[in-house]
């Protein structure tokens, strides 16, 4: 399953292992800004399931949460860089 979420492209997959389990995996690629190199993040095996649909659903939820966390961290870093003269 491939889809775009925020400014990321997500590819969710299920790796079928020899023992019959399906392992949830996600590859997340950040849409590059002007002049920026393409960056991606591979989740590795997230969790194991007895069926492929559950593994892909898990990968999707995990990837969206990961993107949300990265977006929050980036916006906090941006807002810190733009605040002026306030300290606590």
Secondary structure, DSSP 8 states (H G I E B T S, - for coil): -EEEETTEEEEEEEEE-TTS-EEEEEEEEE---TT---EEEE-----EESSHHHHHHHHHHHHHHHHHHHHHHHHHHHHHHH--S---
